Structures are given as C-alpha cells and as structure tokens.
Amino acid sequence: MTATWKIELIPVPVTDVDRAKEFYERIGFVTDIDRQVHAGLRFVQLTPPGSACSIAIGVGLTDKTPGTQEIQVVIPDAYAVHKELLAAGLDVGEVDVQPWGNFVHLRDPDGNKWSLQAMDRRPNG
C-alpha cells in the first residue's frame, strides 16, 4: 500500500457531554465545534494541543460504553505535563518511568484511559 493514512477523529464515549467538554478544555484541548445537529445527535470535536487528530464526544456518536476507550498520545516531557495536569486540579499518579519512555496516566470523568508517553529519560522530576 502506498496511500498515506492519517488518523483524524477518535470517538470517546461519555455520559455527560458538558462535564466531559469542561474536563478536556481544562487540560488544554480546543473545542473546534459543538453542534446540536438534531434531538438525538450532538457533536463536539476537541483537539489536543499540537495534535492533528481530534476526539469527538457527544450524543449519538458511538455505541461504545463510557469508560472503555483507551488512547495513547506522545508528549514532549512527562514531568512538565505532569506538573501542568496537577496545576489544573487533576488527580494523576506519579510519572511512570519505563525503559521505553516515561508515562503519565489519567482518566476522564467517565473513566476513559489516557496514557501520555514521553521519550524523556529523566528518572525523577
């Protein structure tokens, strides 16, 4: 195959769209669109800082159960992002140091899992 593939949008199942939107905005995501298309369809697209791929939350978007989505993203510095998330009032554990990179793990209000991976190798921040 020679075609270029680029991931554009990942649906993230949530129970309360406004609560989830506030959470993602608090950690720096930009709301690209928030539209009530009709009674059974609300579409909210949010983009993480520096990302070409977005997430979609809303009503009528996915059959997935809230709390079942797992997403891994790359960040430049696990310790800096960890500090920013703590400053934003999030409950995140310590930086998880692995031989292949450092990780920050968090969950959104519905329990969807995010693994933030950085290739920085500092053992302690």
N, C-alpha and C positions, 0 to 999 in steps of 0.2 A: 504494500500500500504506500502510496506517495502523498496522499491527502494530508493536510495539516488539520489536526484536531485541537480545539481549544474549549475547555470547559467554560460554559457561560453562566449557568444558574443551577444552584443546588436547592431543592425544596427542603425546608426544615419544619417538621410538624410541631405545632404549638397549640395550647388550649386557649390562651388569652392573647390575641394579636397585639393589643395595645401594650400589655405588660412586656411581651417579648420585644416589641419595637423599642420601647424605652430602654430595656436592657442592652440591646445591640447598639443603640445610639450612645449610651453611656460609655461603652468600650470603644467608641470611635468609628463605628460603621456610619456611612452616609445613606440617608433614605433617598433613593433615586425616584421612587414612585410609591404612592399609597392611593389606590383607587378601589372604590366600591363599584365593581362592574355591574352587578345586579344583586338581588337579595341573597343568593347562595354563593357569591363569589367576590371575595375581597383579595386584592393582590398587592402585597407590599414587597418591594425589592430593595435590599440593603447591600451596600458594598463595603467590605473591609478596607481599611486604609492601605493604599498602594496596590490593591488587587485588581486584576482584570476579570475575575469571577465574582459573582454576587450570590446571595442567598435570597430565597423567597419564602415569606411567611404569609399566612392569611387564612381565609376560609374557602374551602372547596378546591384546594390546590393539590392535595395528596391524600392517599389512603393510609399512609404510614401513621403509626401510633406515636403521639408526642412522647419525647424522651428516648426514642430509639435511633435517632440519627447520630452518626459519628463522623466527624470531619477533622482532618489534619491539615494544618497550614504551616508555611515556613515564615519565620520571623527573623530579624537580623540579630537580636540579642535577647536571650531568655531572661536575663537578670533585669534589664531595662523594662521589658514588657511586664514582667512580674511586678515590679515596683509600680508601674502605671496602673495595673489592674487592682492592686491593693489600694492605691490612692483613689480609685474610682469606687471603692467600697465593696469590692468583690471578695468572696471567700475562696481564695486559691491556696493550695498547698505550696510547699517549698519547690524550688526548681529541682526537677528530677534529672540528675546527671547520668548519662549513658555514654558508652564508648562512641556511639554514632551521632551524638548530639545531646543538647540539653532541652528539656521539655517543661512546659508549663501546661497544666491540665485544668480545665474549668468546665462547668456545666451551665447551661442557660436555665431560666426559671422552670422549664419543663423537664430538665434532666438530660437534654441533648448534650453529647460529649464533644468537647473541642480539645485537640492536642496541638499545642503550638510548639514547633520544633525549630531550634536554632543550632547552627553548627559551631557556635562559640564553644570554647573548650575550658572556660574558667571553672574550676571545681567549686568555688564559693564566690558569692557576690559580695 
